[in-house]
């Protein structure tokens, strides 16, 4: 053997030994690889339930959205929702503050309008925007309501809680129920940010004197206050059903801790800070709305604040009863025959009964209840009902939209308060049958035919005959504009005697500028009585005799050879009607 071979032989031997199957280094590498694989496997196993839960929730959400989209299309688009769609379109095209707009006492500026903008950015401007947005909103109400009902419960307890809450809300009643819950921007959309706010509060770190609450929970009141202000900018009803109940409940809890149990003030810090956050949110939202107006943004009509006379209390009470039954899908009043619709309504009495039972449990033990969320929801229901009965709001069945928050609040209460009792009484299988009936009712509702907007035929006729700008009543104007996809602009008028002016609300003053637009037609309803206050006599008194009259089904189209905007008076309404 040569010297060089002798020199490299030991190194080669070491290399061979290192690469041998039974060498210590090889075994260590294999053990490390196997340990790494096991850690990866355990990581996925530990997170699989949560991942599966999220995927399942997403799938359920998509299925519910598709069902609610079909359900929403059974309602006919009207001017209230059409107005909000036009506002979102204006914001999307360079007018984020809605300069020149006068809206009702509810702007939806920070809630539904951004949602409408997103839908319109994807799908454009047309009547179906209302249905898509409504389906998204109600799907979020059902899912967030179920999550809030679940609370911190896990396992079977948490699932049953979610199913009870979601089941109560899952199948709105065809007709009035769909119109109020899954149709256009209204107070049901306000419930989404409110439910999210209560969800944040519910999942906040638990307070105890030994866990340094000032360092653990300081951000929760700040976040809750900011979220309340967010929704209060859009809908002042959130003050009544959000900020006020939270302040009342937390003030009671703080009083019990400091005065009755004689604990240190630090023990009540969390509740005191939530009282402050609720009050500050009201002030901030008021400042934001005023600043928007001061910077040329939209004007909001004042909220009707009159009190109803005692003589109307009986009518208001029955209106509230029918409204609550309708919200829960159990409105069987006035049904002429006990058909399938009546059976579905009677089945929904179970959900209403669960909500009433849970509300009673919270009220009966209000000052001993440990569940802050249950207290807030119960207080919100009581305050909302009391305000409804004492106000001048109840006029028609559609006034039930002022009570829309009673549905998710009652459903969440049922899930949080009754699950343990129902499981101990072995009633969960019976409720599973009821839930199956609700799902069957939802399936039946989805099969109902879609309906076009109220003025779709008029919009199509105007487009086909190349008309582009005109005037009409509020009930006709914005609906027709939306139904035409913006190809025809019909602007609303309000009348005082023989004086016509822009309005009464949901309008942009720029629409009536005669230097920018040429309005040469007026649309009236094709019958002798007034339509939203507009009669043929009023139109002739302001604009004169038309050059031509077209009979378009349910409508009359009067055309002129002049710009009708020159004959309008400037006007700003004082109330939302």
C-alpha positions in Angstrom: 0.0 0.0 0.0 1.3 3.4 -0.9 1.9 6.3 1.5 -1.0 8.2 0.1 -3.3 5.3 0.4 -2.2 4.9 4.0 -2.8 8.6 4.6 -6.4 8.6 3.3 -7.4 5.2 4.6 -8.6 6.3 8.1 -10.7 9.1 6.6 -12.4 6.7 4.2 -13.0 4.3 7.0 -14.7 7.0 9.0 -16.9 8.0 6.1 -17.9 4.5 5.5 -18.7 4.1 9.2 -20.7 7.3 9.2 -22.8 6.1 6.3 -23.3 2.6 7.7 -27.0 1.8 8.4 -26.3 1.1 12.0 -24.1 4.1 12.8 -25.1 6.3 15.7 -25.3 9.5 13.5 -27.6 7.8 11.0 -29.9 6.6 13.8 -30.0 10.1 15.3 -30.9 11.7 11.9 -33.7 9.1 11.4 -35.0 9.7 14.9 -34.9 13.5 14.3 -36.8 13.1 11.0 -39.4 10.8 12.6 -39.8 13.2 15.5 -40.3 16.1 13.0 -43.0 14.1 11.1 -44.7 13.3 14.4 -44.7 16.9 15.4 -46.2 18.0 12.1 -48.8 15.2 12.3 -49.8 16.2 15.9 -49.9 19.9 14.8 -52.4 19.0 12.0 -54.4 16.7 14.3 -54.7 19.4 17.0 -55.9 22.0 14.5 -58.0 19.8 12.3 -61.2 20.3 14.4 -60.9 24.0 14.2 -60.1 24.0 10.5 -63.0 21.6 9.8 -65.2 23.9 11.9 -64.3 26.9 9.9 -64.7 25.1 6.6 -68.1 23.7 7.7 -69.2 27.2 8.8 -68.2 28.7 5.4 -70.1 25.9 3.5 -73.2 26.5 5.6 -72.8 30.3 5.0 -72.7 29.8 1.2 -75.7 27.5 1.3 -77.7 30.0 3.4 -76.7 32.8 1.2 -78.1 31.0 -1.9 -81.3 30.2 -0.1 -81.8 33.8 1.1 -81.0 35.2 -2.3 -83.8 33.2 -3.8 -86.0 34.2 -0.9 -85.2 37.9 -1.2 -86.2 37.8 -4.9 -89.7 36.9 -4.0 -90.1 40.5 -2.8 -90.5 43.4 -5.2 -87.9 46.2 -5.1 -89.3 49.5 -3.8 -87.9 53.0 -3.6 -86.5 52.7 -0.1 -83.9 50.1 -1.1 -83.4 51.6 -4.5 -82.5 54.9 -2.9 -79.7 53.2 -0.9 -78.4 51.5 -4.0 -78.2 54.8 -5.8 -76.4 56.3 -2.8 -73.8 53.5 -2.8 -73.4 54.0 -6.5 -72.7 57.7 -6.0 -70.2 56.9 -3.3 -68.5 54.4 -5.6 -68.1 57.0 -8.3 -66.4 59.8 -6.4 -68.9 61.1 -3.8 -67.9 59.3 -0.6 -69.5 61.9 1.7 -72.7 61.9 -0.4 -72.5 65.6 -1.0 -75.9 67.1 -1.7 -77.9 64.2 -0.4 -80.8 64.4 2.0 -81.5 61.0 3.6 -84.1 59.8 6.0 -83.4 59.5 9.8 -81.4 56.4 9.1 -78.4 56.7 6.7 -76.9 53.2 6.8 -73.7 55.1 5.9 -71.2 52.8 7.8 -73.2 49.5 7.6 -75.2 48.6 4.5 -73.9 51.3 2.1 -70.3 49.9 2.1 -71.8 46.5 1.5 -73.8 47.8 -1.5 -70.7 49.5 -2.9 -68.9 46.2 -2.8 -71.7 44.3 -4.5 -72.1 47.1 -7.1 -68.4 47.2 -7.8 -68.7 43.5 -8.8 -72.1 43.3 -10.4 -72.9 46.8 -11.5 -76.1 48.9 -10.9 -79.4 47.0 -11.1 -82.3 45.9 -9.0 -80.7 42.5 -8.0 -78.1 44.4 -5.9 -80.7 44.7 -3.2 -81.4 41.0 -3.2 -77.7 40.0 -3.1 -76.9 42.5 -0.3 -79.9 41.4 1.7 -78.9 37.8 1.4 -75.4 38.6 2.6 -76.7 40.6 5.5 -79.2 38.0 6.8 -76.7 35.2 6.4 -74.3 37.2 8.6 -77.2 37.7 11.2 -77.8 34.0 11.4 -74.2 33.0 11.6 -73.1 35.7 14.1 -76.2 35.0 16.2 -75.3 31.4 16.3 -71.7 32.2 17.4 -72.9 34.6 20.1 -75.4 32.0 21.4 -72.5 29.5 21.6 -70.6 31.8 23.8 -67.7 30.0 25.5 -69.4 26.6 25.4 -67.6 23.8 23.6 -68.5 20.3 22.4 -72.1 19.2 22.1 -73.3 22.0 24.4 -71.9 24.6 22.0 -73.3 23.0 18.9 -76.8 22.7 20.5 -76.6 26.4 21.5 -75.8 27.4 17.9 -78.5 25.3 16.3 -81.2 26.6 18.6 -80.3 30.2 17.8 -79.8 29.7 14.1 -82.8 27.4 13.8 -85.1 30.1 15.2 -84.0 32.6 12.6 -83.3 30.2 9.7 -86.6 30.3 7.8 -88.3 33.8 7.6 -91.9 33.8 6.7 -92.8 34.4 3.0 -94.3 37.8 2.4 -94.0 40.3 5.2 -91.3 38.4 7.0 -89.1 38.4 3.9 -89.8 42.0 3.2 -88.7 43.1 6.7 -85.8 40.6 7.2 -84.3 39.8 3.8 -85.0 42.6 1.4 -83.5 46.0 1.7 -81.4 48.2 4.1 -83.3 48.3 7.4 -82.8 47.8 11.1 -82.1 44.1 10.6 -78.8 45.0 9.0 -77.9 47.0 12.1 -77.9 43.8 14.1 -74.8 42.4 12.3 -72.3 45.0 13.8 -74.2 44.9 17.1 -73.9 41.1 17.3 -70.2 41.4 16.4 -69.8 43.9 19.2 -71.5 41.6 21.8 -69.3 38.8 20.4 -66.1 40.8 21.1 -67.4 41.6 24.6 -68.4 37.9 25.2 -64.9 36.6 24.2 -63.1 39.3 26.2 -60.7 38.0 28.9 -62.5 37.1 32.1 -62.2 39.7 34.9 -61.1 38.7 38.4 -59.3 40.8 41.0 -56.3 38.5 41.0 -55.7 38.6 37.3 -54.6 42.2 36.8 -57.7 43.4 34.9 -56.2 46.8 34.1 -53.5 45.2 32.0 -55.6 42.3 30.5 -58.8 44.0 29.5 -58.1 47.7 29.0 -58.6 47.5 25.2 -62.0 45.8 25.3 -64.1 48.8 26.4 -62.2 50.9 23.8 -63.0 48.4 21.1 -66.6 48.0 22.2 -67.1 51.8 22.2 -65.6 52.2 18.8 -67.8 49.4 17.4 -70.9 51.0 18.9 -70.0 54.4 17.4 -69.5 52.7 14.0 -73.1 51.4 14.0 -74.6 54.4 15.6 -73.4 56.6 12.8 -75.5 54.5 10.4 -78.6 54.0 12.6 -79.6 55.9 15.7 -81.7 53.0 16.8 -78.4 51.4 17.9 -78.3 53.9 20.7 -81.6 52.6 22.0 -80.9 48.8 21.6 -77.1 48.9 22.0 -75.5 51.7 24.0 -78.4 52.2 26.5 -78.8 48.5 27.4 -75.1 48.1 27.8 -74.8 51.2 30.0 -77.8 50.1 32.2 -76.6 46.6 32.7 -73.0 47.5 33.5 -74.1 50.3 35.8 -76.2 47.8 37.7 -73.3 45.3 37.9 -70.9 48.0 39.1 -73.4 49.2 41.8 -73.8 45.6 43.0 -70.0 45.1 43.2 -69.1 48.4 44.9 -72.2 49.3 47.0 -73.9 46.0 47.8 -70.9 43.6 48.0 -68.6 46.4 49.2 -65.8 45.4 46.9 -63.0 47.8 45.9 -63.7 50.1 42.9 -61.0 48.1 40.9 -63.3 45.1 41.1 -65.9 47.1 39.0 -63.4 48.7 36.7 -64.5 46.7 33.7 -68.2 47.5 34.0 -67.6 51.1 34.8 -65.4 51.4 31.7 -68.1 49.9 29.6 -70.6 52.4 30.9 -68.2 55.2 29.9 -67.6 53.5 26.5 -71.3 53.4 25.8 -71.8 57.0 26.6 -68.7 58.2 24.6 -69.9 56.2 21.6 -73.1 58.2 21.4 -71.2 61.5 21.5 -68.6 60.3 19.0 -71.3 59.1 16.5 -73.2 62.4 16.9 -70.0 64.4 16.2 -69.2 62.3 13.1 -72.6 62.8 11.6 -72.4 66.5 12.2 -68.9 66.8 10.8 -70.0 64.9 7.6 -72.7 67.5 7.2 -70.4 70.4 8.0 -68.0 69.2 5.3 -70.7 69.2 2.7 -71.8 65.6 3.2 -75.3 64.2 3.5 -78.1 65.7 5.6 -80.0 63.4 8.0 -83.6 64.1 8.9 -84.4 64.2 12.6 -85.7 61.1 14.3 -89.4 61.3 15.1 -89.5 61.6 18.9 -93.1 62.3 19.6 -95.0 60.2 22.3 -98.2 58.5 21.4 -101.4 59.4 23.2 -102.9 56.8 25.7 -105.8 56.2 23.4 -103.5 54.5 20.9 -101.8 52.2 23.4 -104.2 49.3 22.7 -103.7 49.5 18.9 -99.9 49.8 19.4 -99.9 46.7 21.7 -101.7 44.6 19.1 -99.4 45.9 16.4 -96.4 44.9 18.5 -97.9 41.4 19.0 -98.5 40.9 15.3 -95.1 42.3 14.5 -93.2 40.0 16.9 -95.2 37.0 15.6 -94.2 38.0 12.0 -90.6 38.4 12.8 -90.4 34.9 14.2 -92.3 33.5 11.2 -95.4 32.7 13.2 -97.9 35.3 11.9 -101.0 33.3 11.3 -103.4 36.2 11.9 -105.8 36.8 9.0 -105.0 33.5 7.2 -108.2 32.5 5.4 -107.5 28.7 5.3 -105.4 26.3 7.4 -103.0 25.4 4.5 -99.3 24.8 4.3 -98.6 28.5 5.2 -100.6 28.2 8.4 -98.8 24.9 9.3 -95.4 26.6 8.8 -96.5 29.6 10.9 -97.7 27.3 13.8 -94.4 25.4 13.7 -92.6 28.7 14.2 -94.5 29.2 17.4 -92.0 26.8 19.0 -89.1 29.2 18.2 -91.1 32.2 19.6 -92.0 30.2 22.7 -88.3 29.5 23.3 -87.4 33.1 22.9 -90.1 34.3 25.3 -89.1 31.6 27.9 -85.5 32.6 27.8 -86.4 36.3 28.1 -88.5 35.5 31.1 -85.7 33.6 32.8 -83.3 36.5 32.4 -85.8 39.1 33.5 -86.8 37.0 36.6 -83.2 36.7 37.7 -81.9 39.9 36.1 -80.0 41.1 39.2 -78.5 37.6 39.9 -77.7 36.7 36.3 -74.0 36.2 35.7 -74.3 36.3 31.9 -73.6 39.9 31.0 -74.5 39.3 27.3 -77.9 37.8 28.3 -78.6 40.8 30.5 -77.7 43.3 27.7 -79.9 41.4 25.1 -82.9 41.2 27.5 -82.6 44.9 28.4 -82.4 45.8 24.7 -85.6 43.8 24.0 -87.4 45.5 26.9 -86.3 49.0 25.9 -87.0 48.4 22.2 -90.6 47.2 23.0 -91.3 50.0 25.4 -90.1 52.7 23.0 -92.1 51.1 20.2 -95.3 51.2 22.2 -94.9 54.7 23.5 -93.8 56.2 20.2 -95.8 57.3 17.1 -94.0 54.7 15.0 -96.6 51.9 14.8 -98.8 52.8 11.9 -98.8 49.8 9.6 -97.5 46.2 9.7 -94.3 47.4 8.1 -93.5 49.3 11.3 -92.3 45.9 12.6 -88.9 46.7 11.1 -88.4 48.9 14.1 -88.5 45.7 16.2 -86.3 43.7 13.9 -83.6 43.3 16.6 -86.0 41.3 18.7 -85.5 38.3 16.5 -81.7 37.8 16.8 -81.7 38.9 20.4 -84.4 36.4 21.4 -82.8 33.6 19.4 -79.4 34.2 21.0 -81.1 34.3 24.5 -82.8 30.9 23.8 -79.5 29.3 22.8 -77.6 30.7 25.8 -80.3 30.2 28.5 -82.2 27.1 27.6 -79.7 24.5 26.2 -78.8 23.1 29.5 -82.5 22.8 30.6 -83.5 21.2 27.3 -80.7 18.7 27.4 -81.5 17.7 30.9 -85.2 17.3 30.0 -84.1 15.2 26.9 -85.9 17.5 24.6 -83.1 17.9 22.1 -84.4 15.1 19.8 -87.8 16.8 19.7 -86.1 20.1 18.8 -84.2 18.3 16.1 -87.6 17.5 14.5 -88.7 21.1 14.8 -85.4 22.2 13.1 -86.0 19.7 10.3 -89.4 21.3 9.8 -87.9 24.8 9.7 -85.4 23.6 7.1 -88.2 22.1 5.1 -90.1 25.4 5.3 -87.0 27.2 4.0 -86.8 24.7 1.1 -90.5 25.4 0.3 -89.9 29.1 0.4 -87.0 28.9 -1.9 -89.2 27.3 -4.6 -91.5 30.4 -4.7 -91.2 32.4 -8.0 -89.1 35.6 -8.2 -90.9 38.9 -8.7 -89.6 41.9 -10.6 -89.4 45.4 -9.1 -92.6 47.4 -8.9 -91.7 49.6 -11.9 -89.6 47.2 -14.0 -92.2 47.3 -16.9 -92.1 51.1 -16.8 -88.3 51.2 -16.8 -88.1 48.9 -19.7 -90.7 50.9 -21.7 -88.8 54.2 -21.0 -85.5 52.7 -22.1 -87.1 51.2 -25.3 -88.6 54.6 -26.2 -85.3 56.5 -25.5 -86.5 58.6 -22.6 -83.7 59.5 -20.2 -84.8 62.0 -17.6 -88.0 62.8 -15.8 -90.0 63.4 -12.6 -92.4 61.4 -10.5 -93.5 60.5 -6.9 -91.1 59.0 -4.4 -92.6 55.6 -4.7 -91.9 55.5 -8.5 -88.8 57.6 -9.0 -85.8 55.8 -7.5 -87.2 52.4 -8.2 -87.5 53.1 -11.9 -83.9 54.5 -12.0 -82.5 51.4 -10.4 -84.6 49.0 -12.5 -83.3 50.6 -15.6 -79.7 50.2 -14.5 -79.2 53.9 -14.5 -80.2 54.2 -18.2 -83.2 56.3 -17.2 -83.2 58.9 -14.4 -86.5 59.5 -12.7 -86.3 62.0 -9.8 -88.8 62.3 -6.9 -90.9 65.3 -6.2 -92.8 66.4 -3.1 -95.9 68.6 -3.3 -97.4 71.3 -1.2 -100.7 72.4 -2.8 -99.7 73.4 -6.3 -96.0 73.8 -5.5 -93.5 71.1 -6.6 -90.1 70.7 -5.0 -87.3 68.1 -4.7 -88.0 65.5 -2.1 -89.3 64.4 0.2 -86.1 62.5 1.1 -83.5 60.2 -0.3 -82.5 62.7 -3.1 -79.5 64.6 -4.3 -80.0 68.3 -4.9 -77.7 68.0 -8.0 -80.4 66.0 -9.7 -82.6 69.1 -10.0 -80.1 71.5 -11.6 -81.6 72.7 -14.8 -78.2 73.6 -16.2 -77.0 70.0 -15.9 -80.2 68.0 -16.6 -83.2 68.3 -18.9 -86.3 66.6 -17.5 -89.1 66.4 -20.1 -91.6 63.9 -18.6 -93.7 63.2 -15.5 -94.9 59.7 -14.5 -98.2 59.3 -12.8 -100.2 56.2 -11.7 -102.9 55.2 -14.2 -105.9 55.8 -12.1 -107.9 58.7 -10.8 -106.6 58.8 -7.2 -103.4 60.4 -6.0 -100.2 58.4 -6.1 -98.0 59.6 -3.2 -99.7 62.9 -3.3 -99.4 63.5 -7.1 -102.5 64.1 -9.2 -103.0 65.1 -12.8 -104.4 68.4 -11.6 -101.3 69.2 -9.6 -99.0 68.4 -12.5 -101.0 70.6 -14.8 -101.0 73.5 -12.3 -97.2 73.4 -12.1 -96.0 72.3 -15.6 -99.1 73.0 -17.8 -100.7 70.6 -20.3 -98.4 67.9 -21.6 -97.5 67.7 -25.3 -98.3 64.0 -25.3 -99.6 61.3 -23.0 -98.6 57.7 -23.1 -100.5 54.9 -21.5 -98.0 52.4 -20.1 -99.9 49.7 -18.2 -100.3 50.9 -14.6 -98.7 54.3 -15.4 -99.2 57.4 -17.5 -96.2 59.2 -19.0 -96.8 62.9 -19.7 -94.1 64.4 -21.9 -93.3 68.1 -22.4 -91.2 70.2 -24.8 -89.6 72.2 -22.0 -87.2 71.5 -19.1 -89.5 70.9 -16.1 -86.7 71.5 -13.7 -87.0 75.3 -14.3 -90.5 75.2 -12.6 -89.4 73.6 -9.3 -89.0 75.4 -6.0 -86.0 74.6 -3.8 -87.0 72.7 -0.7 -85.6 70.8 2.2 -87.9 68.5 4.2 -88.1 68.6 7.9 -89.2 65.1 8.8 -88.9 61.6 7.4 -92.6 61.2 7.1 
